[in-house]
Amino acid sequence: MNLVCERLLQNYISQRSQRGKNDWEPVKQLSRRLLQEQGSLWGSGGCPRCWRQLSVCTEQSRDSYLLVMAAIYQAVHRRASSVFCRLHSTYVRKMRYLNELKEDDSLCRQAQTSGTFYLFHNLFPFLQKVGKKYLVPQLSAAEMKTILEKFKETEQWIEKSVLIGCSDEHVPHFAVDLGALEKSVIESELKGAFTDLQKALFIVDEKDSSVLASAQSLLRWHSSHQYCSKTGQPTQKNVAGSKRVCHASGITYYPQTSPVVITLVSDGSRCLLSRQPSFPPGMFSALSGFCDVGENVEETVRREVAEEVGLEVESLRYSASQHWPFPSSCLMIACHALVRAQQAEISMNSQELEAARWFGLEEVVEGLKREPRSSKQDNA
């Protein structure tokens, strides 16, 4: 058992032990009512012997009996509710279906004939501009075939697609990179443009940006894992693209995600933001960095803050997480970190940062009102 799990269990035990005995009183009352209704229905002759005996027992014995009955009732109720939820949960059914597609090549190959496809060209997603909005089109299998027939390589490109999700109605979604084909022909045929993902994430809606980020990360991983690191022999992806196998060595490779912390440091009244030389003019961000081997999140936060701005973190708490495709597939783990106001003098590491300073609340509010530069651009 790992330490995190042990701490969770200790907290659970502590919380449970602090609950009062009166927590069971509503359950005992329910049990009494159920048993009384049972007795009135069956009459004195048909009443269970346990209920007749219960009437002459002490209060303590009755409470013990009622607790047992309540526990049985709760167990049956929870079991029935759990089974019902599993049978009727759209999310569970969808996840089970996706897992089947990943594990069964023939089923996934069949799904490609009825699925939808997101197009990429050298990892640039395809967008269409409709009015002032940018949309991410999903091509049907028939539309994909029409486009690819112009290059006479239909089956080859369908096989290169990767599974990235499905709808609640179990319509599978795939992504395919057509980087070896003529970009202008595809753009002209579909009346859109392949766009840098860093720009696309700012101009499409949140749901589409998440799909594009995941799809690009998976396509990038396949592009960079064409050969086995042990034998040098070509690897082969399964139909869904959830893994690659080297048949010479028997090694199976799975897509990997690198954990990264992004930390908003505060001294209680201000927050600390920094910028790197590669940032666009005027852009500041929270401190961030990759987790080193053997580190947990807390250790990474403390190390990064110490390395980059020379401050010692007094306390921290988790906030949220997000997949981030740059520079490759990353899991951004967002945290809040607190430093002592008396020890808040910044000692910036100029090898990593160009600037770092404290921002007041008014500055942050004003900065968040500004539109991202990419959203002001018209060409996709």
MITOR-674838 format. One record per residue (C-alpha): residue number from 1; residue in one letter; x, y, z. Coordinates in steps of 0.02 Angstrom, whole numbers, plus 50000, padded with zeros to 5 digits. Layout:
// MITOR-674838
SITE   resi   resn      xx      yy      zz
SITE    NUM      A       X       Y       Z
...
//
This chain:
// MITOR-674838
SITE   resi   resn      xx      yy      zz
SITE      1      M   50000   50000   50000
SITE      2      N   50071   50170   49953
SITE      3      L   50080   50316   50074
SITE      4      V   49948   50420   49986
SITE      5      C   49821   50279   49997
SITE      6      E   49867   50251   50180
SITE      7      R   49837   50434   50220
SITE      8      L   49668   50429   50134
SITE      9      L   49618   50278   50236
SITE     10      Q   49678   50357   50398
SITE     11      N   49576   50513   50361
SITE     12      Y   49425   50405   50323
SITE     13      I   49443   50309   50486
SITE     14      S   49464   50470   50583
SITE     15      Q   49309   50547   50507
SITE     16      R   49205   50392   50538
SITE     17      S   49261   50376   50719
SITE     18      Q   49208   50555   50754
SITE     19      R   49029   50526   50702
SITE     20      G   48906   50514   50846
SITE     21      K   48801   50363   50887
SITE     22      N   48645   50462   50843
SITE     23      D   48692   50446   50659
SITE     24      W   48608   50276   50663
SITE     25      E   48446   50337   50742
SITE     26      P   48356   50379   50578
SITE     27      V   48402   50208   50511
SITE     28      K   48339   50121   50668
SITE     29      Q   48175   50216   50657
SITE     30      L   48155   50162   50476
SITE     31      S   48188   49981   50525
SITE     32      R   48057   49991   50664
SITE     33      R   47929   50061   50543
SITE     34      L   47964   49927   50413
SITE     35      L   47951   49788   50542
SITE     36      Q   47791   49859   50614
SITE     37      E   47713   49869   50441
SITE     38      Q   47769   49691   50411
SITE     39      G   47686   49636   50574
SITE     40      S   47521   49725   50539
SITE     41      L   47516   49649   50366
SITE     42      W   47545   49471   50423
SITE     43      G   47447   49480   50586
SITE     44      S   47500   49405   50751
SITE     45      G   47503   49230   50679
SITE     46      G   47602   49275   50525
SITE     47      C   47718   49400   50607
SITE     48      P   47898   49343   50605
SITE     49      R   47952   49265   50767
SITE     50      C   48094   49389   50777
SITE     51      W   47972   49536   50790
SITE     52      R   47870   49453   50929
SITE     53      Q   48030   49417   51021
SITE     54      L   48087   49595   50991
SITE     55      S   47937   49664   51087
SITE     56      V   47993   49581   51248
SITE     57      C   48178   49617   51230
SITE     58      T   48270   49756   51316
SITE     59      E   48292   49922   51226
SITE     60      Q   48477   49885   51203
SITE     61      S   48440   49717   51122
SITE     62      R   48311   49795   51008
SITE     63      D   48435   49929   50954
SITE     64      S   48565   49797   50916
SITE     65      Y   48439   49698   50815
SITE     66      L   48381   49852   50722
SITE     67      L   48560   49898   50679
SITE     68      V   48585   49726   50602
SITE     69      M   48424   49740   50503
SITE     70      A   48470   49916   50448
SITE     71      A   48641   49858   50390
SITE     72      I   48561   49719   50287
SITE     73      Y   48434   49840   50214
SITE     74      Q   48568   49967   50169
SITE     75      A   48679   49834   50090
SITE     76      V   48538   49769   49980
SITE     77      H   48484   49946   49934
SITE     78      R   48660   50002   49890
SITE     79      R   48691   49845   49788
SITE     80      A   48530   49868   49690
SITE     81      S   48566   50053   49663
SITE     82      S   48743   50017   49607
SITE     83      V   48687   49886   49481
SITE     84      F   48551   50002   49415
SITE     85      C   48673   50147   49394
SITE     86      R   48800   50039   49304
SITE     87      L   48669   49971   49185
SITE     88      H   48598   50142   49145
SITE     89      S   48751   50255   49150
SITE     90      T   48788   50331   48980
SITE     91      Y   48965   50369   49034
SITE     92      V   49002   50191   49090
SITE     93      R   48932   50117   48930
SITE     94      K   49035   50238   48827
SITE     95      M   49196   50199   48920
SITE     96      R   49165   50012   48903
SITE     97      Y   49135   50032   48717
SITE     98      L   49296   50132   48692
SITE     99      N   49393   50001   48787
SITE    100      E   49323   49865   48674
SITE    101      L   49377   49963   48521
SITE    102      K   49553   49980   48591
SITE    103      E   49568   49794   48628
SITE    104      D   49479   49720   48476
SITE    105      D   49559   49763   48308
SITE    106      S   49419   49689   48203
SITE    107      L   49286   49786   48300
SITE    108      C   49384   49948   48284
SITE    109      R   49412   49920   48098
SITE    110      Q   49225   49898   48078
SITE    111      A   49195   50058   48179
SITE    112      Q   49304   50155   48057
SITE    113      T   49170   50130   47924
SITE    114      S   49039   50221   48028
SITE    115      G   49146   50343   48127
SITE    116      T   49193   50525   48102
SITE    117      F   49367   50593   48068
SITE    118      Y   49465   50746   48123
SITE    119      L   49596   50798   47995
SITE    120      F   49775   50854   48030
SITE    121      H   49918   50900   47915
SITE    122      N   50090   50886   47994
SITE    123      L   50003   50901   48163
SITE    124      F   49906   51058   48112
SITE    125      P   49718   51033   48139
SITE    126      F   49593   51075   48001
SITE    127      L   49473   51219   48039
SITE    128      Q   49331   51302   47946
SITE    129      K   49278   51482   47972
SITE    130      V   49090   51511   47976
SITE    131      G   49049   51694   48004
SITE    132      K   49156   51748   48151
SITE    133      K   49170   51573   48223
SITE    134      Y   49299   51439   48191
SITE    135      L   49232   51262   48183
SITE    136      V   49318   51093   48189
SITE    137      P   49231   50986   48058
SITE    138      Q   49207   50800   48080
SITE    139      L   49208   50708   47915
SITE    140      S   49106   50551   47893
SITE    141      A   49187   50393   47826
SITE    142      A   49105   50426   47657
SITE    143      E   49172   50605   47651
SITE    144      M   49345   50541   47698
SITE    145      K   49337   50415   47557
SITE    146      T   49288   50551   47433
SITE    147      I   49436   50660   47483
SITE    148      L   49562   50518   47486
SITE    149      E   49507   50447   47319
SITE    150      K   49587   50601   47240
SITE    151      F   49753   50529   47299
SITE    152      K   49709   50347   47262
SITE    153      E   49766   50291   47436
SITE    154      T   49603   50275   47532
SITE    155      E   49635   50118   47634
SITE    156      Q   49812   50166   47682
SITE    157      W   49759   50328   47765
SITE    158      I   49609   50255   47855
SITE    159      E   49726   50127   47932
SITE    160      K   49837   50267   47997
SITE    161      S   49696   50348   48095
SITE    162      V   49690   50341   48285
SITE    163      L   49540   50326   48400
SITE    164      I   49513   50482   48507
SITE    165      G   49339   50457   48580
SITE    166      C   49156   50429   48540
SITE    167      S   48987   50512   48561
SITE    168      D   48856   50461   48688
SITE    169      E   48772   50368   48544
SITE    170      H   48933   50268   48518
SITE    171      V   48985   50353   48357
SITE    172      P   49175   50334   48362
SITE    173      H   49290   50481   48328
SITE    174      F   49458   50461   48242
SITE    175      A   49601   50577   48197
SITE    176      V   49716   50558   48047
SITE    177      D   49868   50657   47991
SITE    178      L   49874   50682   47802
SITE    179      G   50045   50765   47806
SITE    180      A   50111   50670   47654
SITE    181      L   49968   50733   47543
SITE    182      E   49953   50900   47456
SITE    183      K   49884   51022   47584
SITE    184      S   49811   51147   47461
SITE    185      V   49704   51015   47376
SITE    186      I   49622   50965   47540
SITE    187      E   49597   51145   47596
SITE    188      S   49519   51192   47430
SITE    189      E   49403   51041   47429
SITE    190      L   49342   51066   47608
SITE    191      K   49349   51257   47610
SITE    192      G   49454   51276   47765
SITE    193      A   49634   51283   47822
SITE    194      F   49758   51184   47926
SITE    195      T   49804   51293   48075
SITE    196      D   49941   51294   48205
SITE    197      L   49871   51211   48361
SITE    198      Q   49936   51348   48476
SITE    199      K   49827   51470   48382
SITE    200      A   49681   51350   48359
SITE    201      L   49662   51323   48547
SITE    202      F   49619   51508   48567
SITE    203      I   49490   51520   48429
SITE    204      V   49385   51360   48444
SITE    205      D   49269   51317   48587
SITE    206      E   49330   51228   48743
SITE    207      K   49263   51057   48696
SITE    208      D   49346   51059   48525
SITE    209      S   49510   51124   48595
SITE    210      S   49519   50976   48715
SITE    211      V   49488   50853   48572
SITE    212      L   49618   50934   48460
SITE    213      A   49749   50935   48598
SITE    214      S   49723   50751   48636
SITE    215      A   49720   50702   48453
SITE    216      Q   49880   50797   48412
SITE    217      S   49971   50721   48561
SITE    218      L   49925   50545   48508
SITE    219      L   49971   50576   48326
SITE    220      R   50137   50653   48380
SITE    221      W   50175   50502   48489
SITE    222      H   50147   50381   48345
SITE    223      S   50256   50487   48232
SITE    224      S   50401   50481   48355
SITE    225      H   50386   50296   48402
SITE    226      Q   50401   50213   48233
SITE    227      Y   50546   50104   48290
SITE    228      C   50584   49996   48441
SITE    229      S   50712   50074   48559
SITE    230      K   50787   49903   48596
SITE    231      T   50797   49817   48426
SITE    232      G   50783   49963   48304
SITE    233      Q   50649   49865   48211
SITE    234      P   50488   49949   48153
SITE    235      T   50343   49950   48275
SITE    236      Q   50163   49922   48223
SITE    237      K   50013   50010   48297
SITE    238      N   49851   49922   48336
SITE    239      V   49699   49982   48239
SITE    240      A   49641   50102   48376
SITE    241      G   49815   50174   48399
SITE    242      S   49815   50143   48586
SITE    243      K   49983   50052   48578
SITE    244      R   50127   50000   48466
SITE    245      V   50210   49829   48464
SITE    246      C   50384   49773   48414
SITE    247      H   50358   49596   48352
SITE    248      A   50545   49563   48351
SITE    249      S   50564   49592   48539
SITE    250      G   50384   49572   48597
SITE    251      I   50389   49743   48680
SITE    252      T   50226   49841   48687
SITE    253      Y   50237   50031   48693
SITE    254      Y   50097   50139   48762
SITE    255      P   50074   50328   48744
SITE    256      Q   50150   50421   48890
SITE    257      T   50110   50584   48977
SITE    258      S   50237   50693   49067
SITE    259      P   50180   50770   49232
SITE    260      V   50207   50958   49246
SITE    261      V   50165   51073   49391
SITE    262      I   50103   51250   49364
SITE    263      T   50101   51350   49525
SITE    264      L   50024   51515   49573
SITE    265      V   50131   51583   49715
SITE    266      S   50053   51706   49838
SITE    267      D   50114   51799   49991
SITE    268      G   49936   51821   50054
SITE    269      S   49895   51983   49964
SITE    270      R   49987   51970   49797
SITE    271      C   50025   51835   49669
SITE    272      L   50190   51804   49580
SITE    273      L   50198   51790   49390
SITE    274      S   50346   51772   49274
SITE    275      R   50392   51771   49091
SITE    276      Q   50516   51676   48984
SITE    277      P   50610   51750   48835
SITE    278      S   50504   51644   48716
SITE    279      F   50340   51722   48777
SITE    280      P   50247   51850   48669
SITE    281      P   50276   52031   48723
SITE    282      G   50183   52075   48882
SITE    283      M   50138   51896   48927
SITE    284      F   50163   51834   49105
SITE    285      S   50119   51663   49176
SITE    286      A   50126   51560   49335
SITE    287      L   50285   51463   49372
SITE    288      S   50293   51290   49295
SITE    289      G   50410   51144   49274
SITE    290      F   50421   50958   49243
SITE    291      C   50423   50832   49385
SITE    292      D   50592   50750   49409
SITE    293      V   50605   50561   49425
SITE    294      G   50560   50509   49602
SITE    295      E   50474   50673   49648
SITE    296      N   50295   50693   49705
SITE    297      V   50194   50848   49661
SITE    298      E   50231   50937   49825
SITE    299      E   50418   50914   49805
SITE    300      T   50413   50976   49626
SITE    301      V   50319   51134   49674
SITE    302      R   50441   51176   49813
SITE    303      R   50593   51142   49703
SITE    304      E   50530   51243   49554
SITE    305      V   50486   51394   49660
SITE    306      A   50655   51387   49747
SITE    307      E   50750   51367   49582
SITE    308      E   50662   51501   49482
SITE    309      V   50625   51641   49606
SITE    310      G   50723   51595   49763
SITE    311      L   50572   51579   49878
SITE    312      E   50529   51443   50003
SITE    313      V   50352   51375   49998
SITE    314      E   50267   51368   50167
SITE    315      S   50109   51276   50114
SITE    316      L   50023   51223   49954
SITE    317      R   49860   51147   49893
SITE    318      Y   49801   51062   49734
SITE    319      S   49684   51161   49621
SITE    320      A   49651   51073   49455
SITE    321      S   49731   50977   49312
SITE    322      Q   49729   50990   49123
SITE    323      H   49804   50898   48976
SITE    324      W   49926   51009   48882
SITE    325      P   50001   50958   48714
SITE    326      F   50155   51072   48718
SITE    327      P   50297   51032   48696
SITE    328      S   50225   50856   48692
SITE    329      S   50089   50768   48791
SITE    330      C   50091   50840   48968
SITE    331      L   49977   50832   49119
SITE    332      M   49974   51006   49195
SITE    333      I   49944   50995   49383
SITE    334      A   49892   51164   49451
SITE    335      C   49930   51212   49631
SITE    336      H   49921   51363   49745
SITE    337      A   50077   51396   49848
SITE    338      L   50095   51514   49995
SITE    339      V   50256   51598   50050
SITE    340      R   50284   51708   50201
SITE    341      A   50254   51892   50169
SITE    342      Q   50410   51932   50272
SITE    343      Q   50516   51824   50156
SITE    344      A   50442   51872   49987
SITE    345      E   50592   51957   49906
SITE    346      I   50616   51881   49733
SITE    347      S   50787   51814   49682
SITE    348      M   50758   51774   49499
SITE    349      N   50854   51640   49404
SITE    350      S   50901   51737   49246
SITE    351      Q   50950   51577   49154
SITE    352      E   50768   51520   49156
SITE    353      L   50667   51680   49169
SITE    354      E   50668   51850   49088
SITE    355      A   50562   51934   49221
SITE    356      A   50467   51893   49381
SITE    357      R   50369   52008   49495
SITE    358      W   50223   52022   49614
SITE    359      F   50052   52073   49547
SITE    360      G   49910   52151   49647
SITE    361      L   49729   52096   49631
SITE    362      E   49680   52244   49523
SITE    363      E   49820   52208   49398
SITE    364      V   49768   52026   49383
SITE    365      V   49585   52069   49357
SITE    366      E   49630   52195   49223
SITE    367      G   49749   52075   49137
SITE    368      L   49617   51938   49125
SITE    369      K   49500   52057   49034
SITE    370      R   49619   52069   48886
SITE    371      E   49586   51955   48738
SITE    372      P   49722   51832   48686
SITE    373      R   49818   51896   48536
SITE    374      S   49776   51740   48435
SITE    375      S   49589   51772   48451
SITE    376      K   49608   51937   48359
SITE    377      Q   49681   51856   48205
SITE    378      D   49563   51825   48061
SITE    379      N   49653   51697   47957
SITE    380      A   49640   51515   48005
//
